[in-house]
Amino acid sequence: MAFAFENLKVYQRALDFAVTVIEIIDEMDTPRKHYRLIEQLESSCTSVALNISEGKGRFSKKEFKQFLYIARGSLYETVTMLQIFGKKNWLRQATYNTLYSEAQEINKMLSGLISSIRDSK
């Protein structure tokens, strides 16, 4: 039996997105003095799926919706970090474009899910 969040397409996409970002980070050639930025990117990209799953485990739709807002905020943070990495030439433009497109799709899915949830009274 699966956990309820595992059946959510947006969770599956966010999980795959995080794994992809981490794999790219593993291959990056960046100065070690910027290690904190790398940790922040890892944190924000994994936070998307983590917040979706944590929210799904809450007791009300209102709480779930709040965690989806947090997940979307983490996605925005990830995109900003990717933009910084792109401007520093730590990411190839094609890699950035692929990640950006995937982030846009996840954003649409999160926004759609948020819109579909009616708060419990």
C-alpha positions as CSV (number, residue, x, y, z in Angstrom):
1,M,0.0,0.0,0.0
2,A,1.4,3.4,-1.0
3,F,1.4,6.6,1.0
4,A,-1.3,9.0,-0.4
5,F,1.2,11.5,-1.6
6,E,3.0,8.9,-3.8
7,N,0.0,8.9,-6.1
8,L,0.1,12.6,-6.8
9,K,1.6,13.4,-10.2
10,V,3.0,16.7,-9.0
11,Y,4.8,14.9,-6.2
12,Q,6.3,12.4,-8.7
13,R,7.5,15.3,-10.9
14,A,8.9,17.2,-8.0
15,L,10.8,14.2,-6.8
16,D,12.3,13.5,-10.2
17,F,13.1,17.2,-10.5
18,A,15.0,17.1,-7.2
19,V,17.0,14.0,-8.2
20,T,17.9,15.7,-11.6
21,V,19.1,18.9,-9.9
22,I,21.2,16.9,-7.4
23,E,22.7,14.9,-10.2
24,I,23.6,18.1,-12.1
25,I,25.1,19.5,-8.9
26,D,27.2,16.4,-8.5
27,E,28.7,17.1,-11.9
28,M,29.2,20.9,-11.5
29,D,32.6,22.4,-11.4
30,T,32.2,25.3,-8.9
31,P,34.7,27.0,-6.6
32,R,34.5,25.3,-3.2
33,K,34.1,28.7,-1.6
34,H,30.5,28.7,-2.8
35,Y,29.6,25.4,-1.1
36,R,26.8,27.2,0.9
37,L,25.0,28.1,-2.4
38,I,25.2,24.5,-3.5
39,E,23.7,23.4,-0.2
40,Q,20.9,26.0,-0.6
41,L,20.1,24.7,-4.1
42,E,19.9,21.1,-2.8
43,S,17.7,22.2,0.1
44,S,15.3,24.2,-2.0
45,C,14.9,21.7,-4.8
46,T,14.2,18.8,-2.3
47,S,11.9,21.0,-0.3
48,V,9.3,21.0,-3.1
49,A,8.6,17.2,-2.9
50,L,9.1,17.2,0.9
51,N,6.4,19.8,1.5
52,I,3.9,18.1,-0.9
53,S,4.3,14.8,1.0
54,E,4.2,16.4,4.5
55,G,1.2,18.4,3.6
56,K,-0.7,15.4,2.3
57,G,-0.1,13.8,5.7
58,R,-1.9,16.6,7.5
59,F,-5.4,16.3,8.9
60,S,-7.2,19.0,6.9
61,K,-7.3,20.3,3.3
62,K,-6.5,23.8,4.7
63,E,-3.2,22.5,6.1
64,F,-2.4,20.6,2.9
65,K,-3.0,23.7,0.8
66,Q,-0.7,25.7,3.1
67,F,2.1,23.1,2.5
68,L,1.5,23.3,-1.3
69,Y,2.0,27.1,-1.0
70,I,5.3,26.4,0.8
71,A,6.3,23.9,-1.9
72,R,5.6,26.5,-4.6
73,G,7.7,29.0,-2.7
74,S,10.6,26.4,-2.6
75,L,10.2,25.9,-6.3
76,Y,10.5,29.7,-6.9
77,E,13.6,29.7,-4.6
78,T,15.1,26.9,-6.7
79,V,14.5,28.8,-9.9
80,T,16.2,31.8,-8.5
81,M,19.2,29.7,-7.4
82,L,19.4,28.2,-10.9
83,Q,19.4,31.7,-12.4
84,I,22.3,32.7,-10.1
85,F,24.1,29.5,-11.1
86,G,23.4,30.2,-14.8
87,K,24.7,33.8,-14.5
88,K,27.9,32.4,-12.8
89,N,28.3,30.0,-15.7
90,W,28.1,27.0,-13.4
91,L,25.3,25.6,-15.6
92,R,25.2,25.3,-19.3
93,Q,22.4,27.2,-20.9
94,A,20.7,24.1,-22.3
95,T,20.8,22.5,-18.8
96,Y,19.3,25.7,-17.3
97,N,16.6,25.8,-20.0
98,T,15.6,22.2,-19.3
99,L,15.4,22.7,-15.6
100,Y,13.5,26.0,-16.0
101,S,10.9,24.3,-18.3
102,E,10.4,21.5,-15.8
103,A,10.0,24.0,-13.0
104,Q,7.4,25.8,-15.0
105,E,5.4,22.6,-15.4
106,I,5.6,21.7,-11.7
107,N,4.5,25.3,-10.9
108,K,1.4,24.8,-13.1
109,M,0.6,21.5,-11.5
110,L,1.0,23.0,-8.0
111,S,-1.1,26.0,-8.8
112,G,-3.8,23.8,-10.3
113,L,-3.8,21.5,-7.2
114,I,-4.0,24.5,-4.9
115,S,-6.9,25.9,-6.9
116,S,-8.8,22.6,-6.8
117,I,-8.7,22.3,-3.0
118,R,-11.7,23.7,-1.2
119,D,-10.9,24.5,2.4
120,S,-12.6,22.5,5.1
121,K,-14.7,24.6,7.5
